[in-house]
Each structure stands twice: as C-alpha cells, then as structure tokens.
C-alpha cells in the first residue's frame, strides 16, 4: 500500500521519493531498487493523459 499525496499528483510524489532515495549511501541494494521503481512510476505517469494525477486500480 502507498499513501497518496493530498494534492493527488502521484508523478511528483514518486519523483520526490526517488530524489530522497538517491541520497542513500549504504551498500544494500534495496533502496536503489526502490528508487528505480519510483523513477519508473514517475515516468509512466508522466506519459499518461491525466498528467499523472490518477492511478487506476
């Protein structure tokens, strides 16, 4: 489950999370993999027609 941002802009929220995870300097691959998932999500939502404001279930 993910918490949706109050403004409903999932693309921007995913980008912010990816930026936060970019600061991780440890050796575990998990945060880097999670960052890539957020980057992929932001990119996919950026291609949508609703400007990344909605996510289908």
Gaussian input, Z-matrix of N, CA and C with variables (Angstrom, degrees):
# hf/3-21g

backbone

0 1
 N
 C     1     B1
 C     2     B2     1     A1
 N     3     B3     2     A2     1     D1
 C     4     B4     3     A3     2     D2
 C     5     B5     4     A4     3     D3
 N     6     B6     5     A5     4     D4
 C     7     B7     6     A6     5     D5
 C     8     B8     7     A7     6     D6
 N     9     B9     8     A8     7     D7
 C    10    B10     9     A9     8     D8
 C    11    B11    10    A10     9     D9
 N    12    B12    11    A11    10    D10
 C    13    B13    12    A12    11    D11
 C    14    B14    13    A13    12    D12
 N    15    B15    14    A14    13    D13
 C    16    B16    15    A15    14    D14
 C    17    B17    16    A16    15    D15
 N    18    B18    17    A17    16    D16
 C    19    B19    18    A18    17    D17
 C    20    B20    19    A19    18    D18
 N    21    B21    20    A20    19    D19
 C    22    B22    21    A21    20    D20
 C    23    B23    22    A22    21    D21
 N    24    B24    23    A23    22    D22
 C    25    B25    24    A24    23    D23
 C    26    B26    25    A25    24    D24
 N    27    B27    26    A26    25    D25
 C    28    B28    27    A27    26    D26
 C    29    B29    28    A28    27    D27
 N    30    B30    29    A29    28    D28
 C    31    B31    30    A30    29    D29
 C    32    B32    31    A31    30    D30
 N    33    B33    32    A32    31    D31
 C    34    B34    33    A33    32    D32
 C    35    B35    34    A34    33    D33
 N    36    B36    35    A35    34    D34
 C    37    B37    36    A36    35    D35
 C    38    B38    37    A37    36    D36
 N    39    B39    38    A38    37    D37
 C    40    B40    39    A39    38    D38
 C    41    B41    40    A40    39    D39
 N    42    B42    41    A41    40    D40
 C    43    B43    42    A42    41    D41
 C    44    B44    43    A43    42    D42
 N    45    B45    44    A44    43    D43
 C    46    B46    45    A45    44    D44
 C    47    B47    46    A46    45    D45
 N    48    B48    47    A47    46    D46
 C    49    B49    48    A48    47    D47
 C    50    B50    49    A49    48    D48
 N    51    B51    50    A50    49    D49
 C    52    B52    51    A51    50    D50
 C    53    B53    52    A52    51    D51
 N    54    B54    53    A53    52    D52
 C    55    B55    54    A54    53    D53
 C    56    B56    55    A55    54    D54
 N    57    B57    56    A56    55    D55
 C    58    B58    57    A57    56    D56
 C    59    B59    58    A58    57    D57
 N    60    B60    59    A59    58    D58
 C    61    B61    60    A60    59    D59
 C    62    B62    61    A61    60    D60
 N    63    B63    62    A62    61    D61
 C    64    B64    63    A63    62    D62
 C    65    B65    64    A64    63    D63
 N    66    B66    65    A65    64    D64
 C    67    B67    66    A66    65    D65
 C    68    B68    67    A67    66    D66
 N    69    B69    68    A68    67    D67
 C    70    B70    69    A69    68    D68
 C    71    B71    70    A70    69    D69
 N    72    B72    71    A71    70    D70
 C    73    B73    72    A72    71    D71
 C    74    B74    73    A73    72    D72
 N    75    B75    74    A74    73    D73
 C    76    B76    75    A75    74    D74
 C    77    B77    76    A76    75    D75
 N    78    B78    77    A77    76    D76
 C    79    B79    78    A78    77    D77
 C    80    B80    79    A79    78    D78
 N    81    B81    80    A80    79    D79
 C    82    B82    81    A81    80    D80
 C    83    B83    82    A82    81    D81
 N    84    B84    83    A83    82    D82
 C    85    B85    84    A84    83    D83
 C    86    B86    85    A85    84    D84
 N    87    B87    86    A86    85    D85
 C    88    B88    87    A87    86    D86
 C    89    B89    88    A88    87    D87
 N    90    B90    89    A89    88    D88
 C    91    B91    90    A90    89    D89
 C    92    B92    91    A91    90    D90
 N    93    B93    92    A92    91    D91
 C    94    B94    93    A93    92    D92
 C    95    B95    94    A94    93    D93
 N    96    B96    95    A95    94    D94
 C    97    B97    96    A96    95    D95
 C    98    B98    97    A97    96    D96
 N    99    B99    98    A98    97    D97
 C   100   B100    99    A99    98    D98
 C   101   B101   100   A100    99    D99
 N   102   B102   101   A101   100   D100
 C   103   B103   102   A102   101   D101
 C   104   B104   103   A103   102   D102
 N   105   B105   104   A104   103   D103
 C   106   B106   105   A105   104   D104
 C   107   B107   106   A106   105   D105
 N   108   B108   107   A107   106   D106
 C   109   B109   108   A108   107   D107
 C   110   B110   109   A109   108   D108
 N   111   B111   110   A110   109   D109
 C   112   B112   111   A111   110   D110
 C   113   B113   112   A112   111   D111
 N   114   B114   113   A113   112   D112
 C   115   B115   114   A114   113   D113
 C   116   B116   115   A115   114   D114
 N   117   B117   116   A116   115   D115
 C   118   B118   117   A117   116   D116
 C   119   B119   118   A118   117   D117
 N   120   B120   119   A119   118   D118
 C   121   B121   120   A120   119   D119
 C   122   B122   121   A121   120   D120
 N   123   B123   122   A122   121   D121
 C   124   B124   123   A123   122   D122
 C   125   B125   124   A124   123   D123
 N   126   B126   125   A125   124   D124
 C   127   B127   126   A126   125   D125
 C   128   B128   127   A127   126   D126
 N   129   B129   128   A128   127   D127
 C   130   B130   129   A129   128   D128
 C   131   B131   130   A130   129   D129
 N   132   B132   131   A131   130   D130
 C   133   B133   132   A132   131   D131
 C   134   B134   133   A133   132   D132
 N   135   B135   134   A134   133   D133
 C   136   B136   135   A135   134   D134
 C   137   B137   136   A136   135   D135
 N   138   B138   137   A137   136   D136
 C   139   B139   138   A138   137   D137
 C   140   B140   139   A139   138   D138
 N   141   B141   140   A140   139   D139
 C   142   B142   141   A141   140   D140
 C   143   B143   142   A142   141   D141
 N   144   B144   143   A143   142   D142
 C   145   B145   144   A144   143   D143
 C   146   B146   145   A145   144   D144
 N   147   B147   146   A146   145   D145
 C   148   B148   147   A147   146   D146
 C   149   B149   148   A148   147   D147
 N   150   B150   149   A149   148   D148
 C   151   B151   150   A150   149   D149
 C   152   B152   151   A151   150   D150
 N   153   B153   152   A152   151   D151
 C   154   B154   153   A153   152   D152
 C   155   B155   154   A154   153   D153
 N   156   B156   155   A155   154   D154
 C   157   B157   156   A156   155   D155
 C   158   B158   157   A157   156   D156
 N   159   B159   158   A158   157   D157
 C   160   B160   159   A159   158   D158
 C   161   B161   160   A160   159   D159
 N   162   B162   161   A161   160   D160
 C   163   B163   162   A162   161   D161
 C   164   B164   163   A163   162   D162
 N   165   B165   164   A164   163   D163
 C   166   B166   165   A165   164   D164
 C   167   B167   166   A166   165   D165
 N   168   B168   167   A167   166   D166
 C   169   B169   168   A168   167   D167
 C   170   B170   169   A169   168   D168

   B1=1.4557
   B2=1.5200
   B3=1.3135
   B4=1.4531
   B5=1.5155
   B6=1.3049
   B7=1.4583
   B8=1.5198
   B9=1.3097
   B10=1.4525
   B11=1.5207
   B12=1.3286
   B13=1.4582
   B14=1.5232
   B15=1.3295
   B16=1.4628
   B17=1.5195
   B18=1.3343
   B19=1.4668
   B20=1.5247
   B21=1.3378
   B22=1.4551
   B23=1.5105
   B24=1.3312
   B25=1.4544
   B26=1.5274
   B27=1.3198
   B28=1.4629
   B29=1.5195
   B30=1.3294
   B31=1.4617
   B32=1.5187
   B33=1.3137
   B34=1.4623
   B35=1.5270
   B36=1.3195
   B37=1.4623
   B38=1.5321
   B39=1.3268
   B40=1.4637
   B41=1.5320
   B42=1.3185
   B43=1.4685
   B44=1.5215
   B45=1.3234
   B46=1.4739
   B47=1.5234
   B48=1.3237
   B49=1.4576
   B50=1.5343
   B51=1.3186
   B52=1.4664
   B53=1.5231
   B54=1.3206
   B55=1.4632
   B56=1.5218
   B57=1.3136
   B58=1.4652
   B59=1.5211
   B60=1.3242
   B61=1.4594
   B62=1.5323
   B63=1.3166
   B64=1.4650
   B65=1.5246
   B66=1.3268
   B67=1.4598
   B68=1.5350
   B69=1.3147
   B70=1.4661
   B71=1.5242
   B72=1.3148
   B73=1.4477
   B74=1.5149
   B75=1.3159
   B76=1.4602
   B77=1.5226
   B78=1.3021
   B79=1.4494
   B80=1.5160
   B81=1.3132
   B82=1.4655
   B83=1.5279
   B84=1.3348
   B85=1.4664
   B86=1.5307
   B87=1.3238
   B88=1.4625
   B89=1.5223
   B90=1.3264
   B91=1.4691
   B92=1.5312
   B93=1.3245
   B94=1.4737
   B95=1.5260
   B96=1.3205
   B97=1.4603
   B98=1.5232
   B99=1.3312
   B100=1.4653
   B101=1.5266
   B102=1.3355
   B103=1.4693
   B104=1.5271
   B105=1.3334
   B106=1.4634
   B107=1.5246
   B108=1.3145
   B109=1.4711
   B110=1.5257
   B111=1.3477
   B112=1.4676
   B113=1.5254
   B114=1.3318
   B115=1.4666
   B116=1.5258
   B117=1.3290
   B118=1.4644
   B119=1.5233
   B120=1.3231
   B121=1.4628
   B122=1.5158
   B123=1.3319
   B124=1.4629
   B125=1.5321
   B126=1.3307
   B127=1.4595
   B128=1.5302
   B129=1.3222
   B130=1.4681
   B131=1.5256
   B132=1.3146
   B133=1.4601
   B134=1.5201
   B135=1.3334
   B136=1.4582
   B137=1.5128
   B138=1.3331
   B139=1.4676
   B140=1.5206
   B141=1.3413
   B142=1.4681
   B143=1.5103
   B144=1.3092
   B145=1.4621
   B146=1.5187
   B147=1.3250
   B148=1.4669
   B149=1.5297
   B150=1.3100
   B151=1.4545
   B152=1.5101
   B153=1.3320
   B154=1.4628
   B155=1.5049
   B156=1.3177
   B157=1.4575
   B158=1.5183
   B159=1.3020
   B160=1.4734
   B161=1.5188
   B162=1.3128
   B163=1.4538
   B164=1.5203
   B165=1.3169
   B166=1.4621
   B167=1.5134
   B168=1.3369
   B169=1.4637
   B170=1.4850
   A1=108.84
   A2=114.85
   A3=119.56
   A4=108.55
   A5=115.00
   A6=120.17
   A7=107.65
   A8=116.27
   A9=120.10
   A10=109.34
   A11=117.64
   A12=120.43
   A13=110.74
   A14=115.94
   A15=120.47
   A16=112.27
   A17=117.42
   A18=119.22
   A19=112.21
   A20=117.26
   A21=121.39
   A22=114.24
   A23=119.55
   A24=120.93
   A25=109.22
   A26=115.26
   A27=120.81
   A28=112.11
   A29=117.78
   A30=120.36
   A31=110.80
   A32=117.00
   A33=120.28
   A34=111.25
   A35=117.11
   A36=120.74
   A37=110.60
   A38=116.98
   A39=120.49
   A40=110.50
   A41=116.52
   A42=120.57
   A43=111.19
   A44=116.95
   A45=120.24
   A46=111.08
   A47=116.83
   A48=119.99
   A49=110.62
   A50=116.76
   A51=120.00
   A52=110.34
   A53=117.04
   A54=120.87
   A55=111.14
   A56=117.12
   A57=120.53
   A58=110.88
   A59=116.67
   A60=120.94
   A61=111.77
   A62=118.30
   A63=121.75
   A64=110.87
   A65=117.02
   A66=121.67
   A67=112.47
   A68=117.28
   A69=121.04
   A70=109.64
   A71=116.73
   A72=121.06
   A73=114.12
   A74=116.82
   A75=120.50
   A76=112.53
   A77=114.75
   A78=120.76
   A79=115.65
   A80=118.16
   A81=120.27
   A82=109.63
   A83=118.44
   A84=120.57
   A85=114.55
   A86=117.68
   A87=120.61
   A88=114.23
   A89=119.52
   A90=119.42
   A91=113.30
   A92=117.23
   A93=119.09
   A94=110.65
   A95=116.89
   A96=120.59
   A97=110.56
   A98=115.84
   A99=120.15
   A100=110.51
   A101=116.27
   A102=120.07
   A103=110.24
   A104=116.38
   A105=119.16
   A106=111.36
   A107=117.18
   A108=119.91
   A109=111.10
   A110=116.30
   A111=119.51
   A112=111.12
   A113=117.76
   A114=120.48
   A115=110.90
   A116=116.21
   A117=120.54
   A118=111.12
   A119=116.47
   A120=120.46
   A121=110.55
   A122=117.32
   A123=120.98
   A124=110.54
   A125=116.56
   A126=120.21
   A127=111.24
   A128=115.81
   A129=119.56
   A130=110.97
   A131=116.91
   A132=120.14
   A133=111.46
   A134=116.87
   A135=120.72
   A136=112.60
   A137=116.53
   A138=121.07
   A139=112.05
   A140=117.25
   A141=120.50
   A142=112.61
   A143=115.74
   A144=120.91
   A145=112.54
   A146=117.70
   A147=119.98
   A148=111.27
   A149=118.00
   A150=120.47
   A151=113.69
   A152=116.80
   A153=119.72
   A154=113.96
   A155=118.17
   A156=120.78
   A157=113.47
   A158=117.92
   A159=119.26
   A160=109.78
   A161=115.08
   A162=120.16
   A163=107.22
   A164=116.08
   A165=118.69
   A166=109.97
   A167=116.14
   A168=119.59
   A169=111.74
   D1=143.86
   D2=174.65
   D3=-126.32
   D4=147.12
   D5=175.44
   D6=-84.50
   D7=129.20
   D8=178.73
   D9=-84.70
   D10=142.77
   D11=179.88
   D12=-66.14
   D13=150.45
   D14=-178.46
   D15=-58.81
   D16=-35.96
   D17=-179.23
   D18=-78.55
   D19=-6.40
   D20=176.52
   D21=78.01
   D22=6.05
   D23=-177.66
   D24=-93.98
   D25=90.74
   D26=-177.23
   D27=-68.05
   D28=-32.55
   D29=179.57
   D30=-61.79
   D31=-47.84
   D32=179.19
   D33=-65.84
   D34=-39.53
   D35=179.44
   D36=-63.86
   D37=-41.62
   D38=178.74
   D39=-65.03
   D40=-39.63
   D41=177.90
   D42=-63.88
   D43=-41.53
   D44=178.21
   D45=-62.42
   D46=-42.08
   D47=179.77
   D48=-65.85
   D49=-39.93
   D50=177.91
   D51=-61.83
   D52=-40.54
   D53=178.37
   D54=-63.92
   D55=-40.53
   D56=178.01
   D57=-63.70
   D58=-42.44
   D59=-178.85
   D60=-70.37
   D61=-22.59
   D62=178.96
   D63=-63.36
   D64=-21.75
   D65=-178.78
   D66=-79.34
   D67=-9.87
   D68=-178.37
   D69=-64.10
   D70=126.82
   D71=-178.58
   D72=-114.11
   D73=4.37
   D74=-178.13
   D75=-77.02
   D76=179.36
   D77=-176.23
   D78=-95.34
   D79=-8.42
   D80=-178.21
   D81=-75.00
   D82=135.15
   D83=-177.68
   D84=-75.42
   D85=-15.00
   D86=-175.58
   D87=-55.59
   D88=-52.51
   D89=-179.74
   D90=-60.88
   D91=-34.49
   D92=177.81
   D93=-69.11
   D94=-37.85
   D95=177.79
   D96=-67.29
   D97=-41.25
   D98=178.03
   D99=-63.85
   D100=-41.20
   D101=177.05
   D102=-58.11
   D103=-43.83
   D104=-179.92
   D105=-63.47
   D106=-37.32
   D107=176.54
   D108=-61.57
   D109=-42.93
   D110=177.86
   D111=-65.27
   D112=-39.61
   D113=177.47
   D114=-63.02
   D115=-42.89
   D116=178.47
   D117=-63.58
   D118=-41.89
   D119=178.73
   D120=-62.75
   D121=-46.52
   D122=-179.87
   D123=-60.68
   D124=-41.59
   D125=179.61
   D126=-64.83
   D127=-43.64
   D128=179.80
   D129=-64.37
   D130=-43.06
   D131=179.71
   D132=-67.99
   D133=-30.97
   D134=177.92
   D135=-66.69
   D136=-24.06
   D137=178.27
   D138=-84.11
   D139=-11.50
   D140=-177.39
   D141=-72.60
   D142=164.47
   D143=-177.36
   D144=-82.60
   D145=-17.29
   D146=-177.99
   D147=-95.64
   D148=16.42
   D149=178.16
   D150=66.15
   D151=23.86
   D152=178.48
   D153=76.07
   D154=19.28
   D155=-177.00
   D156=-91.83
   D157=-10.09
   D158=-178.68
   D159=-134.41
   D160=153.16
   D161=177.17
   D162=-131.25
   D163=126.21
   D164=179.65
   D165=-75.84
   D166=152.81
   D167=179.93
   D168=-108.70

